[in-house]
Amino acid sequence: MPLREHLRELRRRVVLIALGLVVGGVVGWMVYEPVFDLLQAPILDAADARDDRVALNFQGVATAFDVRVKVSLFLGVLFTAPWWIYQLWAFVTPGLTSKERRYAVGFLAVGVPLFLAGAGLAWWAVPNAVHLFTEFAPAGTTNWVDAQLYLGFFMRVVLAFGLGFLLPVVMVALNLTGLVRARTWAAGWRWAVLVAFVFAAIATPTPDAVTMLAVAIPICLLFFAALGMCVLHDRRLDRRLVAQGLPRLDGTTPDDDDAPRAARGGDTATGTA
């Protein structure tokens, strides 16, 4: 596909994602109050644990409105996850055959739960961070937490975890399109593990190793699971190409595999003679 058509396709997908987010944001606006109670719960729990005053603070006149808009858009991202994940798939895999496009169902069936699982893991980690950091406030003091900073921090962590858990799905999608082979992913597995732990160390709001491992280990396992799927796909494609009398993806043929064996046999026969 020419570059201009790629850019048009990208623009179309971005517009569709934006429209979906607007619809999801409207729904998020309607359910804002119960969701805000859930987001505020870690602050209230920290106040109960300290038996002290810990509360969210809306500093400006329009801050409450601004927070409601941001939380509504955040909920829109969560609610429309199947929509924008599908648009991502449709953009990455435009050249697939009609048969291969059926993988979109599997892509959504795996991608959406993974994104939500990552978001759920973050939702578990943030309250622990709030409880830990509020403990540093001296006894008898009042801890006024800026509502915009707190909710922005909460939402960034949730989205970062969700997108981190989508990495294996993107790996498989790039492999299906032929852009990245399994051997390329396999060659960089050490870097992938390192990046997973660095991401976990940065994204996790608490400094303890347990939370970091709880994030990094699932990401590593998902990476190797995706790598296994890429290997199986490449092997199946190689067999199909060989059956059609074509070279494999790496340019080799079955005759290349037999060449060293034949050379060894020839050497042996020469030595015997």
CORMOUR-V612978 format. One record per pair of residues at least 4 apart in sequence whose C-alpha atoms are under 6 Angstrom apart, sorted by the first residue. I is the first residue (numbers start at 0). GAP is how many residues later the second one is. D is the distance in Angstrom with one decimal. If there is no record, write none. Layout:
i:I gap:GAP d:D
i:I gap:GAP d:D
This chain:
i:12 gap:74 d:5.9
i:16 gap:67 d:5.4
i:20 gap:4 d:5.8
i:20 gap:55 d:5.2
i:23 gap:52 d:3.8
i:23 gap:55 d:5.9
i:23 gap:56 d:6.0
i:24 gap:47 d:4.9
i:24 gap:48 d:4.6
i:24 gap:51 d:4.3
i:27 gap:4 d:5.8
i:27 gap:44 d:4.3
i:27 gap:47 d:5.2
i:27 gap:48 d:5.8
i:28 gap:43 d:4.9
i:31 gap:4 d:5.9
i:35 gap:4 d:6.0
i:41 gap:85 d:5.0
i:45 gap:85 d:5.3
i:46 gap:4 d:5.7
i:46 gap:5 d:5.4
i:46 gap:6 d:5.7
i:46 gap:7 d:4.9
i:52 gap:89 d:5.1
i:53 gap:89 d:4.8
i:53 gap:90 d:6.0
i:54 gap:89 d:5.4
i:54 gap:90 d:6.0
i:55 gap:88 d:5.9
i:55 gap:89 d:4.7
i:55 gap:90 d:5.8
i:55 gap:91 d:5.2
i:56 gap:87 d:5.8
i:56 gap:88 d:5.6
i:56 gap:89 d:5.0
i:56 gap:90 d:5.3
i:57 gap:5 d:5.8
i:57 gap:89 d:5.7
i:74 gap:4 d:6.0
i:75 gap:4 d:5.9
i:76 gap:4 d:6.0
i:80 gap:4 d:5.8
i:81 gap:30 d:5.9
i:88 gap:4 d:6.0
i:89 gap:4 d:6.0
i:92 gap:84 d:5.9
i:95 gap:4 d:5.7
i:106 gap:4 d:5.6
i:107 gap:4 d:5.6
i:112 gap:4 d:5.9
i:113 gap:51 d:5.6
i:114 gap:47 d:4.2
i:114 gap:50 d:5.7
i:114 gap:51 d:5.8
i:115 gap:4 d:5.9
i:117 gap:43 d:4.7
i:117 gap:44 d:4.1
i:117 gap:47 d:5.5
i:118 gap:39 d:4.7
i:118 gap:42 d:5.6
i:118 gap:43 d:4.6
i:121 gap:36 d:5.0
i:128 gap:76 d:5.7
i:128 gap:77 d:5.1
i:146 gap:4 d:6.0
i:147 gap:4 d:5.8
i:148 gap:4 d:6.0
i:155 gap:4 d:6.0
i:167 gap:54 d:5.9
i:167 gap:55 d:5.4
i:167 gap:58 d:5.2
i:173 gap:5 d:5.4
i:173 gap:6 d:5.7
i:174 gap:4 d:6.0
i:174 gap:5 d:5.0
i:174 gap:6 d:5.6
i:181 gap:48 d:5.1
i:181 gap:49 d:5.2
i:192 gap:27 d:6.0
i:194 gap:4 d:5.9
i:195 gap:20 d:5.4
i:196 gap:19 d:5.1
i:198 gap:4 d:5.8
i:199 gap:4 d:5.6
i:199 gap:12 d:5.3
i:199 gap:15 d:5.7
i:199 gap:16 d:5.4
i:200 gap:11 d:5.7
i:212 gap:4 d:5.6
i:237 gap:10 d:5.0
i:240 gap:5 d:5.1
i:240 gap:7 d:6.0
i:241 gap:4 d:5.3
i:246 gap:4 d:5.2
i:246 gap:5 d:5.5
i:246 gap:6 d:5.1
i:247 gap:4 d:5.4
